[in-house]
Amino acid sequence: ADPNHPFDQVVRYTHQDGSTVWVRCRGFALKDETGKTTRMLGAHNNVTQLMRAHHEMVELKQEYETVFHGSQDALFLVKVVGFKHFCFVRSNQAHQQKTGIPLTLLAGKTPYELLGPSLGESVSLNYQRCVEAKEAITYEEKLELPAGKRVWSTTLTPIVDGDQITHIVGSAIDVTAQKELEEKLEYLARHDTLTGLPNRMFLAEYLDQYTRAGDPFSLMVLDLNGFKKINDSYGHLAGDEVLKIVAKRLQSKNKEHDMVCRIGGDEFIILKHRASHQQHLDDCLQQLRTLIEQPVSYHDQTLSVSAAIGYAQYPEDGTDYDSLMRSADARMYQQKNHRSKLA
C-alpha cells in the first residue's frame, strides 16, 4: 500500500529441532510498469546469537542495577575530563539518601559546581590523587552536605581504558558514629569522668611535651586534708560535690596555658609556667590554699577542707614525670608531717 513503509522486523520462531531462533526479516515490494505490486523481495538473517547477547546484557544490567542500588555503601561514578577536572555521572540510592543530593542535581556537575569552591577543590584534589596513583586509594574526609556534616571513609578506584583513566568509581562509608565513639573513648581515656579535668595519662603526655620544649615550669601536687572525714560523715555524694567544686575553683584561677589535672582520689596536679622568683611561687601556693579552704555548701551543711601542696621545679628538681612527681610528693609529705606534729 505504501512503498515508503519499511518492512523490517525481528521474529521469534520455534526451530524444527525444538530450539528457539530469532530471524530478522526485511523486504520491499517490486512493482511493474503500471505500478502494480507483483512480488516481494526479502532477506532473512539469523540473529539468534545477537538476541541472546542482548538478553544477557539486559539481565546483567538488571543485576548491576540491583547491586548498585541495593548496596548500603554510597556509590558514585565520576568521569575524568582533564587535570583536576571531573564530572559526576551517576550515584546510587544510598549515596542520594545519605548525602541529600539527588541524581538530578548531581549528574553532569563538576565538584566545584556541586559543592562550591573550597569543598570542590578538596574533593577534586583527592580525585586527582587517584588518577596520578593509577590505583585505588582510601582516605577519610569531613564533608558538609545537604544531609549534614558527616565523616566518610572513601575509596576511589580508577577505570583504565588503554593507557588512560577515563572514570573513577567511588565508594563511601559513613563513619561519623564510629569517629564520634573513638573521640569519646579517647577523651574518656585522658579525662577524669567526675570533674572533667585531664587525668594522669593526659598529664604524662602533656608533661613530655613541656619537657621537650625546655621551658622552665612548676609542677604542684595538691592533696585535700579532711576529705576522708567528709566521705565518712556525709557520704560519697558529698565528697564528689567537694571534688567538683575544688576542680572548678582551680580551673578559674589558672591561665589558659596552665593545666589542672585530677590524678585520683583527692589529689590534683597543677602545671604552671615558671614563677619568676621564689616569693612569687610562695604567693601562688598560699593563694591556692586560701582558695581550697573556702567553705562548700552541700544541702544544709557547710563542708570544709584544706590543702597540702608540694611542688617541683623543672629542670632543677627533675627532668621527667617520675622525678618531678617524687620531688613534689616529698615536699607535700613534709608539709603533712609538719601539720600532724603541730596538731
Secondary structure, DSSP 8 states (H G I E B T S, - for coil): --TTS-EEEEEEEE-TTS-EEEEEEEEEEEE-TTS-EEEEEEEEEE-HHHHHHHHHHHHHHHHHHHHHHH-SSEEEEEEEEETTEEEEEEE-HHHHHHH---HHHHTT--HHHHH-HHHHHHHHHHHHHHHHHTS-EEEEEEEEETTEEEEEEEEEEEEEETTEEEEEEEEEEE-HHHHHHHHHHHHHHHB-TTT--B-HHHHHHHHHHHHHHT--EEEEEEEEETHHHHHHHH-HHHHHHHHHHHHHHHHHTS-TTSEEEEEETTEEEEEEE--SSHHHHHHHHHHHHHHHHS-EEETTEEE--EEEEEEEEETTT-SSHHHHHHHHHHHHHHHHHHHHHH-
